[in-house]
C-alpha cells in the first residue's frame, strides 16, 4: 500500500532573558519523549486508519455500502492522505450511484498516488462507464504496459469492454485475445470473443470460445444462450438440446430463456 503520511512539525520556543533581571530561572526540563513518541504516534494513526479501511473494504465486498461508507469516512478523517481509502470509497459511491462524489474521490486518489496501477485501472473503468472511453483507453494502455501491475487481465478486459462501447470490434478482439494468454478459460474474454465471432458469422470460432466455458462448467444465462445460438447455426441438435435443458433448469426466468422460447436467435 503506497500512502503519503502527514509530516509532523515540532515548534521550538526560544526564550530570551534581559541581562538586567536579577531573578534566576531554572531552564525547563524537557524530556526526549516528545520527539521519540513521534514515530509511535504516526504508527498509531496508520494502524487506526488501516483498520477502518479494512472494515470499509470488507463491508463493500459484502454489498453493505452504507456501513462501508461510514468506515471509509472514518479512515480519511483519521488520515486524509490515505489514498486506498479514497479509492475504495469511490467504488462505494459508484454502487450508490453518486457519480460526482465518486469522481471527486478518484481525482483525490490520482493526486495522492498517480502511479498506482490499481487506482488507474479503476478510474479508467469509471471514465469508460461515463462517456469518456478514449481517455479511459489511454489510461488502461498505460496500466497494461506497467510490469508492476499484478492483475493485467482486469485492465485488458476493461479495455476490451471499453473498445466495444466505441464499436471498435477489431481492437476489442485484440484485447480479449491477450486475456486468453493469461487465463485460457477467462469468462469475460471468451464470451466476448464468441460474440464477436458470431457477429462475423464465424461459427466455428464462436463455438471454440464458448465451449471452453461450457467445459469449465461456467454456466451463466449469457454463456448458455451463446452456446445454444452457435449450436443452432451449426445444426448441432444434440449440443443445442443439452444446453437448452441447462438454461431451462438453471435460469427459467432469464431473458435468455425467453429469447429462446421466441426463437430469437439473432437478437
LINMO-V506790 format. One record per backbone hydrogen bond with DSSP energy under -0.5 kcal/mol. CO is the residue of the C=O (numbers start at 1). NH is the residue of the N-H. If there is no record, write none. Layout:
{{CO & NH} {CO & NH}}
This chain:
{{1 & 3} {3 & 5} {7 & 9} {9 & 11} {11 & 13} {12 & 14} {13 & 15} {18 & 21} {28 & 30} {31 & 34} {32 & 36} {33 & 37} {35 & 38} {36 & 40} {37 & 41} {38 & 42} {39 & 43} {40 & 44} {41 & 45} {42 & 46} {43 & 47} {44 & 48} {45 & 49} {46 & 50} {47 & 51} {48 & 52} {49 & 53} {50 & 54} {51 & 55} {52 & 56} {53 & 57} {54 & 58} {55 & 59} {56 & 60} {57 & 61} {58 & 62} {59 & 64} {60 & 63} {63 & 65} {64 & 68} {65 & 69} {66 & 70} {67 & 71} {68 & 72} {69 & 73} {70 & 74} {71 & 75} {72 & 76} {73 & 77} {74 & 78} {75 & 79} {79 & 82} {81 & 4} {81 & 83} {82 & 85} {82 & 86} {83 & 87} {84 & 88} {85 & 89} {86 & 90} {87 & 91} {88 & 92} {89 & 93} {90 & 94} {91 & 95} {92 & 96} {93 & 98} {94 & 97} {97 & 99} {98 & 102} {99 & 103} {100 & 104} {101 & 105} {102 & 106} {103 & 107} {104 & 108} {105 & 109} {106 & 110} {107 & 111} {108 & 112} {109 & 113} {113 & 116} {115 & 117} {116 & 120} {117 & 121} {118 & 122} {119 & 123} {120 & 124} {121 & 125} {122 & 126} {123 & 127} {124 & 128} {125 & 129} {127 & 130} {127 & 132} {128 & 131} {132 & 136} {133 & 137} {134 & 138} {135 & 139} {136 & 140} {137 & 141} {138 & 142} {139 & 143} {140 & 144} {141 & 145} {143 & 146} {145 & 147} {146 & 149} {148 & 150} {151 & 154} {151 & 155} {152 & 156} {153 & 157} {154 & 158} {155 & 159} {156 & 160} {157 & 161} {158 & 162} {159 & 163} {160 & 164} {161 & 165} {162 & 166} {163 & 168} {164 & 167} {167 & 169} {168 & 172} {169 & 173} {170 & 174} {171 & 175} {172 & 176} {173 & 177} {174 & 178} {175 & 179} {176 & 180} {177 & 181} {178 & 181} {178 & 182} {179 & 182} {179 & 183} {183 & 186} {186 & 190} {187 & 191} {188 & 192} {189 & 193} {190 & 194} {191 & 195} {192 & 196} {193 & 197} {194 & 198} {195 & 199} {196 & 200} {197 & 202} {198 & 201} {201 & 203} {202 & 206} {203 & 207} {204 & 208} {205 & 209} {206 & 210} {207 & 211} {208 & 212} {209 & 213} {210 & 214} {211 & 215} {212 & 216} {213 & 218} {214 & 217} {217 & 219} {218 & 220} {220 & 224} {221 & 225} {222 & 226} {223 & 227} {224 & 228} {225 & 229} {226 & 230} {227 & 231} {228 & 232} {229 & 233} {230 & 234} {231 & 236} {232 & 235} {235 & 237} {236 & 240} {237 & 241} {238 & 242} {239 & 243} {240 & 244} {241 & 245} {242 & 246} {243 & 247} {244 & 248} {245 & 249} {246 & 250} {247 & 251} {251 & 254} {254 & 258} {255 & 259} {256 & 260} {257 & 261} {258 & 262} {259 & 264} {260 & 263} {263 & 265} {264 & 267}}
